[in-house]
Amino acid sequence: MKFFIDTADTAEISELAAAGFIDGVTTNPSLIAKTGRPFKDVIKEICQIIDGPVSAEVTAKDVEGMIAEGELLASIAANVAVKVPSTWDGFRACRALSTRGLTVNVTLCFSANQALLAAKAGATFISPFVGRLDDLGLNGMEVVREIRTIYDNDKSLKTEILASSIRTALHVKEAAMAGADIATVPPAVLRNLAKHPLTEKGLASFLADWDRTGQAIL
C-alpha cells in the first residue's frame, strides 16, 4: 500500500519526503486555507517537492465550473491530480477531465455505489472517507472492503482506492488489510506507525545494559 500525506504544510512534506515514505500528497480547501498562502503557490511548491500525485481540489459546484477549474489546476504542474466531489456533476466532470488525459481524484466518497460511478467515469483515484463514516456510527472500513470487491469483480475498472479521513494507526493497518491501494494520512499518524511501547521499553533496556559495559561502537 502506498502512502500519501494529507497536508498542505510544505515543511512537513519536505521532511517526510526526505525520509522516503511519501508517494503523493492530498490537499483540500481547508488544508490550503490553514497555510494562509495563495492556493496556486502552495500547490506549485508541493509539486516541486513531490514527484507523485498532488491532489488539488476544485471549488465549483457545477460541471462546467469544475472542468474549467480542473484544467487550470492541472496546468500548474504535470503531477497535479484534480480533485472533484462524489456528486452527479462531479462524476460528469471526472469523465470530461479523464477523457482529456488528466489525473482525477474523486473525493468525499461515502458509498460503494459512488465508487462504482467514479470508476465508470474514469477516475484515477476514489477517496472513501473512513473516519467521517465512523463518526456517524457506521463502519468506514467496510466501505473500503466493498469497493475492493466491486473493483476486483470487474477487471476493466482501473481506479485505485485511496483510503481517506484516516485518523489512527489502526485505520492505516485496517486499510491495508481491506485492500486499499493507498492511504492518505496526516503527518502525525504516519509518525505514529513507528511507535510501540514494547519497542521503547526494549530499547531502553538494551541501551542500559550497553552503558554498563563502558564500550563505544565509534
C-alpha positions as a Markdown table, in Angstrom:
| # | Residue | x | y | z |
|---|---|---|---|---|
| 1 | Met | 0.0 | 0.0 | 0.0 |
| 2 | Lys | 1.3 | 3.4 | -0.9 |
| 3 | Phe | 1.3 | 6.4 | 1.5 |
| 4 | Phe | 0.1 | 9.9 | 0.6 |
| 5 | Ile | 0.4 | 12.7 | 3.1 |
| 6 | Asp | -2.7 | 14.6 | 3.9 |
| 7 | Thr | -1.4 | 18.2 | 4.5 |
| 8 | Ala | -0.5 | 21.4 | 2.7 |
| 9 | Asp | 2.3 | 22.2 | 5.1 |
| 10 | Thr | 5.3 | 22.3 | 2.8 |
| 11 | Ala | 7.8 | 22.0 | 5.7 |
| 12 | Glu | 6.2 | 18.7 | 6.8 |
| 13 | Ile | 6.0 | 17.4 | 3.3 |
| 14 | Ser | 9.7 | 18.2 | 2.7 |
| 15 | Glu | 10.7 | 16.4 | 5.9 |
| 16 | Leu | 8.7 | 13.3 | 5.3 |
| 17 | Ala | 9.6 | 13.2 | 1.6 |
| 18 | Ala | 13.3 | 13.2 | 2.6 |
| 19 | Ala | 12.6 | 10.1 | 4.7 |
| 20 | Gly | 11.4 | 8.3 | 1.6 |
| 21 | Phe | 8.0 | 7.2 | 2.8 |
| 22 | Ile | 5.7 | 9.5 | 0.7 |
| 23 | Asp | 4.3 | 8.6 | -2.6 |
| 24 | Gly | 2.0 | 11.6 | -3.1 |
| 25 | Val | 0.1 | 14.4 | -1.3 |
| 26 | Thr | -3.6 | 15.2 | -0.8 |
| 27 | Thr | -4.8 | 18.7 | -0.1 |
| 28 | Asn | -8.3 | 20.2 | 0.2 |
| 29 | Pro | -9.6 | 23.8 | 0.6 |
| 30 | Ser | -9.5 | 23.6 | 4.4 |
| 31 | Leu | -5.8 | 22.5 | 4.4 |
| 32 | Ile | -4.8 | 25.2 | 1.9 |
| 33 | Ala | -6.6 | 27.8 | 4.0 |
| 34 | Lys | -4.6 | 26.9 | 7.1 |
| 35 | Thr | -1.4 | 27.9 | 5.3 |
| 36 | Gly | -2.5 | 31.5 | 4.8 |
| 37 | Arg | -0.8 | 31.4 | 1.4 |
| 38 | Pro | -2.1 | 31.8 | -2.2 |
| 39 | Phe | -3.6 | 28.5 | -3.4 |
| 40 | Lys | -1.6 | 28.2 | -6.6 |
| 41 | Asp | 1.6 | 29.0 | -4.9 |
| 42 | Val | 1.1 | 26.2 | -2.4 |
| 43 | Ile | 0.2 | 23.6 | -5.0 |
| 44 | Lys | 3.1 | 24.6 | -7.2 |
| 45 | Glu | 5.6 | 24.3 | -4.3 |
| 46 | Ile | 4.3 | 20.9 | -3.2 |
| 47 | Cys | 4.6 | 19.6 | -6.8 |
| 48 | Gln | 8.2 | 20.7 | -6.8 |
| 49 | Ile | 8.9 | 18.7 | -3.6 |
| 50 | Ile | 6.9 | 15.5 | -4.6 |
| 51 | Asp | 7.2 | 13.6 | -7.8 |
| 52 | Gly | 4.0 | 11.7 | -7.2 |
| 53 | Pro | 0.4 | 12.9 | -7.5 |
| 54 | Val | -0.6 | 16.0 | -5.7 |
| 55 | Ser | -4.4 | 16.4 | -5.3 |
| 56 | Ala | -5.8 | 19.9 | -5.7 |
| 57 | Glu | -9.5 | 20.3 | -5.2 |
| 58 | Val | -12.0 | 22.3 | -7.3 |
| 59 | Thr | -14.4 | 24.6 | -5.5 |
| 60 | Ala | -17.0 | 25.0 | -8.3 |
| 61 | Lys | -20.3 | 23.1 | -7.8 |
| 62 | Asp | -21.4 | 22.8 | -11.4 |
| 63 | Val | -19.9 | 20.6 | -14.0 |
| 64 | Glu | -18.7 | 23.4 | -16.3 |
| 65 | Gly | -17.1 | 25.2 | -13.5 |
| 66 | Met | -15.4 | 22.0 | -12.2 |
| 67 | Ile | -14.0 | 21.3 | -15.7 |
| 68 | Ala | -12.7 | 24.8 | -16.1 |
| 69 | Glu | -11.1 | 24.8 | -12.6 |
| 70 | Gly | -9.7 | 21.3 | -13.1 |
| 71 | Glu | -8.0 | 22.3 | -16.4 |
| 72 | Leu | -6.5 | 25.3 | -14.7 |
| 73 | Leu | -5.3 | 23.3 | -11.7 |
| 74 | Ala | -3.7 | 20.7 | -14.0 |
| 75 | Ser | -1.8 | 23.4 | -15.7 |
| 76 | Ile | 0.1 | 24.2 | -12.5 |
| 77 | Ala | 2.3 | 21.1 | -12.7 |
| 78 | Ala | 2.3 | 17.7 | -14.5 |
| 79 | Asn | 1.7 | 15.8 | -11.3 |
| 80 | Val | -1.4 | 17.6 | -10.2 |
| 81 | Ala | -4.4 | 15.3 | -9.6 |
| 82 | Val | -7.6 | 17.2 | -10.0 |
| 83 | Lys | -10.0 | 16.5 | -7.1 |
| 84 | Val | -13.7 | 16.6 | -7.7 |
| 85 | Pro | -16.6 | 15.6 | -5.3 |
| 86 | Ser | -18.7 | 12.5 | -5.5 |
| 87 | Thr | -21.7 | 14.3 | -6.9 |
| 88 | Trp | -23.5 | 13.9 | -10.2 |
| 89 | Asp | -21.8 | 17.0 | -11.6 |
| 90 | Gly | -18.5 | 15.7 | -10.1 |
| 91 | Phe | -18.8 | 12.4 | -11.9 |
| 92 | Arg | -19.5 | 14.2 | -15.2 |
| 93 | Ala | -16.5 | 16.5 | -14.7 |
| 94 | Cys | -14.4 | 13.4 | -13.9 |
| 95 | Arg | -15.4 | 11.9 | -17.2 |
| 96 | Ala | -14.6 | 15.0 | -19.1 |
| 97 | Leu | -11.2 | 15.6 | -17.4 |
| 98 | Ser | -10.1 | 12.0 | -17.5 |
| 99 | Thr | -11.0 | 11.9 | -21.2 |
| 100 | Arg | -8.6 | 14.8 | -21.6 |
| 101 | Gly | -5.9 | 12.6 | -20.1 |
| 102 | Leu | -5.9 | 14.3 | -16.7 |
| 103 | Thr | -5.4 | 12.6 | -13.3 |
| 104 | Val | -8.6 | 12.8 | -11.3 |
| 105 | Asn | -9.2 | 12.0 | -7.6 |
| 106 | Val | -12.9 | 11.7 | -6.8 |
| 107 | Thr | -13.3 | 12.7 | -3.2 |
| 108 | Leu | -15.9 | 12.7 | -0.4 |
| 109 | Cys | -17.0 | 9.2 | -1.2 |
| 110 | Phe | -19.2 | 7.5 | 1.3 |
| 111 | Ser | -20.6 | 4.5 | -0.5 |
| 112 | Ala | -19.6 | 1.7 | -2.8 |
| 113 | Asn | -22.2 | 2.9 | -5.4 |
| 114 | Gln | -20.4 | 6.3 | -5.6 |
| 115 | Ala | -17.1 | 4.5 | -6.0 |
| 116 | Leu | -18.6 | 2.4 | -8.9 |
| 117 | Leu | -19.8 | 5.6 | -10.7 |
| 118 | Ala | -16.4 | 7.2 | -10.2 |
| 119 | Ala | -14.6 | 4.2 | -11.7 |
| 120 | Lys | -17.0 | 4.2 | -14.6 |
| 121 | Ala | -16.3 | 7.9 | -15.1 |
| 122 | Gly | -12.5 | 7.1 | -15.4 |
| 123 | Ala | -11.3 | 8.3 | -12.0 |
| 124 | Thr | -7.7 | 7.6 | -11.3 |
| 125 | Phe | -8.4 | 7.6 | -7.5 |
| 126 | Ile | -11.5 | 7.2 | -5.4 |
| 127 | Ser | -11.3 | 8.6 | -1.8 |
| 128 | Pro | -13.7 | 6.9 | 0.6 |
| 129 | Phe | -13.8 | 8.9 | 3.9 |
| 130 | Val | -13.3 | 6.2 | 6.6 |
| 131 | Gly | -13.2 | 8.5 | 9.6 |
| 132 | Arg | -16.2 | 10.5 | 8.8 |
| 133 | Leu | -18.3 | 7.4 | 8.3 |
| 134 | Asp | -17.1 | 6.1 | 11.7 |
| 135 | Asp | -18.2 | 9.4 | 13.3 |
| 136 | Leu | -21.8 | 8.5 | 12.3 |
| 137 | Gly | -21.6 | 5.1 | 13.9 |
| 138 | Leu | -21.0 | 3.4 | 10.6 |
| 139 | Asn | -18.1 | 1.2 | 9.6 |
| 140 | Gly | -16.0 | 3.2 | 7.2 |
| 141 | Met | -13.5 | 0.4 | 6.5 |
| 142 | Glu | -16.4 | -1.9 | 5.4 |
| 143 | Val | -17.0 | 0.6 | 2.6 |
| 144 | Val | -13.3 | 0.2 | 1.5 |
| 145 | Arg | -13.8 | -3.6 | 1.5 |
| 146 | Glu | -17.0 | -3.3 | -0.6 |
| 147 | Ile | -15.2 | -1.1 | -3.1 |
| 148 | Arg | -12.3 | -3.6 | -3.3 |
| 149 | Thr | -14.7 | -6.4 | -4.0 |
| 150 | Ile | -16.5 | -4.4 | -6.7 |
| 151 | Tyr | -13.3 | -3.4 | -8.4 |
| 152 | Asp | -11.9 | -6.9 | -8.3 |
| 153 | Asn | -15.1 | -8.3 | -9.8 |
| 154 | Asp | -14.6 | -6.0 | -12.9 |
| 155 | Lys | -11.1 | -6.0 | -14.2 |
| 156 | Ser | -11.9 | -3.2 | -16.6 |
| 157 | Leu | -12.1 | -0.8 | -13.6 |
| 158 | Lys | -8.6 | 0.6 | -13.1 |
| 159 | Thr | -9.4 | 3.2 | -10.3 |
| 160 | Glu | -7.2 | 3.0 | -7.2 |
| 161 | Ile | -8.7 | 3.0 | -3.7 |
| 162 | Leu | -7.3 | 5.9 | -1.7 |
| 163 | Ala | -8.5 | 5.4 | 1.9 |
| 164 | Ser | -9.0 | 8.9 | 3.3 |
| 165 | Ser | -10.1 | 10.6 | 6.5 |
| 166 | Ile | -7.6 | 8.3 | 8.3 |
| 167 | Arg | -7.5 | 9.2 | 12.0 |
| 168 | Thr | -5.3 | 6.5 | 13.7 |
| 169 | Ala | -2.6 | 3.9 | 13.1 |
| 170 | Leu | -5.3 | 1.3 | 13.4 |
| 171 | His | -7.1 | 2.8 | 10.5 |
| 172 | Val | -3.9 | 2.5 | 8.4 |
| 173 | Lys | -3.5 | -1.2 | 9.3 |
| 174 | Glu | -7.1 | -1.9 | 8.5 |
| 175 | Ala | -7.0 | -0.1 | 5.2 |
| 176 | Ala | -4.0 | -2.2 | 4.1 |
| 177 | Met | -5.8 | -5.4 | 5.2 |
| 178 | Ala | -9.0 | -4.3 | 3.4 |
| 179 | Gly | -7.1 | -3.9 | 0.1 |
| 180 | Ala | -6.8 | -0.2 | -0.2 |
| 181 | Asp | -4.1 | 0.8 | -2.8 |
| 182 | Ile | -3.2 | 3.9 | -1.0 |
| 183 | Ala | -3.8 | 5.5 | 2.4 |
| 184 | Thr | -3.6 | 9.3 | 2.8 |
| 185 | Val | -2.6 | 10.1 | 6.4 |
| 186 | Pro | -1.9 | 13.2 | 8.4 |
| 187 | Pro | 1.8 | 13.6 | 9.3 |
| 188 | Ala | 1.3 | 12.7 | 13.0 |
| 189 | Val | -0.5 | 9.5 | 12.1 |
| 190 | Leu | 2.3 | 8.5 | 9.8 |
| 191 | Arg | 4.9 | 9.0 | 12.5 |
| 192 | Asn | 2.8 | 7.1 | 15.0 |
| 193 | Leu | 3.1 | 4.0 | 12.8 |
| 194 | Ala | 6.7 | 3.6 | 14.1 |
| 195 | Lys | 5.7 | 3.7 | 17.8 |
| 196 | His | 5.1 | 0.8 | 20.1 |
| 197 | Pro | 5.6 | 0.8 | 23.9 |
| 198 | Leu | 7.4 | -2.5 | 23.9 |
| 199 | Thr | 9.9 | -1.2 | 21.3 |
| 200 | Glu | 10.7 | 1.8 | 23.5 |
| 201 | Lys | 10.9 | -0.4 | 26.6 |
| 202 | Gly | 13.2 | -3.0 | 24.9 |
| 203 | Leu | 15.5 | -0.3 | 23.5 |
| 204 | Ala | 15.8 | 1.4 | 26.9 |
| 205 | Ser | 16.8 | -2.0 | 28.4 |
| 206 | Phe | 19.3 | -2.8 | 25.7 |
| 207 | Leu | 21.0 | 0.6 | 26.0 |
| 208 | Ala | 21.1 | 0.5 | 29.8 |
| 209 | Asp | 23.0 | -2.9 | 29.5 |
| 210 | Trp | 25.3 | -1.4 | 26.9 |
| 211 | Asp | 26.1 | 1.6 | 29.0 |
| 212 | Arg | 27.2 | -0.6 | 31.9 |
| 213 | Thr | 29.9 | -2.2 | 29.6 |
| 214 | Gly | 31.6 | 1.2 | 29.2 |
| 215 | Gln | 32.1 | 0.5 | 25.5 |
| 216 | Ala | 31.5 | 2.6 | 22.4 |
| 217 | Ile | 30.9 | 1.4 | 18.8 |
| 218 | Leu | 32.6 | 4.6 | 17.3 |
